[in-house]
């Protein structure tokens, strides 16, 4: 008789899953691949979740290795806030998705002003409704929640680049965080910290709600914790990930899902 070697304490076993026949991605412009292949347009082929481009090696392409016939639905919407997530969840249910990814919240903090940011209570209410919809309509589906990137890192890596500051001001990008980007005035420093704290709070809410459902997995902050570089951001708006940034997202979320 041959005995299997014992696992060391705390060692993780490799995940196994039946081939998935369909998937749906929910979220905002990040998941739509906005600006990842051209100026001011959605590039879903470059999406970290459902993209078809080998340059990104999305979750879809990784799942496709197990089932070449898998169907991918990108239900995300550029500009979406968490209030739209329940509707996107309903669409995923209608598509009978067996695997659902969620990345939402950047637009809830990146607003015209700090006062326009979504409250933590409202974020939780909408996120909870969406998870309830998915769990009720797709009880066997795997749900994977990616944390919101640390938008303060965007300010850190690009604030000293003239082209970035011009783009942020001209295109009115994330002024809650990026207004007066080179200012060290105490009120501006404090404002940036409050925006950062709101992202942290949203991520904590998403992780908490996800943990209430046995089919839901959270990346445990893998995306938020990554200190991405300026080279991961597109040079049109200095806000959205470029194709390389999308690939990085796919790698981070895949590693979290596979743990």
Buried (B, 14 or more C-beta within 10 A) or exposed (E): EEEEEEEEEEEEEEEEEEEBBBBBBBBBBBBBBBBBBEEEEBBBBBBBBBBBBEBBBBBBBBBBEEBEEBBBBBBBBBEBBBBBBBBBBBBBBEBBBBBBBBBBBBBBBBBEEBEEBBEBEBBBBBBBBBBBBBBEBBEEBBBBBBBBBBBBBBBBBBBEBEEBBEBBBEEEBBBBBBBBBEEEEEEBEEBBEEBBEBBBBBBBBBBEBBEEBEBBBBBBBBBBBBEBEBEBBBBBBBBBBBBBBBBBBBBBBBEBBEE
